[in-house]
Amino acid sequence: MNRRLAALLVPALLAVAGCTATDQGAAPPAATRAERPSPFADCAALTAAPASAAPAPTTGPGEPLPELTLSCFTGGAPVNLRQVKGPAVVNVWASWCPPCRKELPAFQRLSERAAGRFQVIGVNSRDSRGGAQSIGEDFGVRFPMLVDQGDAFERALNRNAFPLTLFVGADGRVRHTDATGALDDATLTELVRTHLGVGVDA
């Protein structure tokens, strides 16, 4: 009886093993391969001056943005930070950083109030793609997002803080760097007015 059972089971087990091996080598169904669409805007416009920005002065105070190239969250051509056109507000953040999460909605509102006079740009640093994607979706963050897999941007700035916000003039020079913690709408409005010379309604 046992021999008969074994004779029946062995071919069945081999068939199952063969199917499993074949399935493992096959490509997964398209539905599991597809990624969720990015919540962020693409980065193509970052190297074009904002539509309503004042002309860039020939020179101004502050250091230029670092000579560093970062990928865009949505793909496409990498962005050389030296080619980013100001005025701009650059926010460095990560999904695991509570103050970063707290202030991101204020940066989204600032980007909506910018009205073509300056750009709001995110730099997602030391983070996972999934974490950044989820936060972007949950908080409705739509402005362009660059990706710094390590901490190259912060090292180039000689900074080690989260969150970190840079206010960049029309000439591409960093006018002010803020590392005081989560920024709210009123504080961002004042910082933009003070360091970029642009008034935005709170």
Buried (B, 14 or more C-beta within 10 A) or exposed (E): EEEEEEEEEEEEEEEEEEEEEEEEEEEEEEEEEEEEEBBBBBBEEBBEBBEEBBEBEEEEEBEBBBEBBBBBBBEEEEBBBEEBBBBBBBBBBBBEBEBBBBBBBBBBBBBEBBEEBBBBBBBBBBBEBEEBBBBBBEBEBBBBBBBBEEBBBBEBBEBEBBBBBBBBBBBBBBBBBBEEBBBEBEBBBEBBEEBBBBEBEE
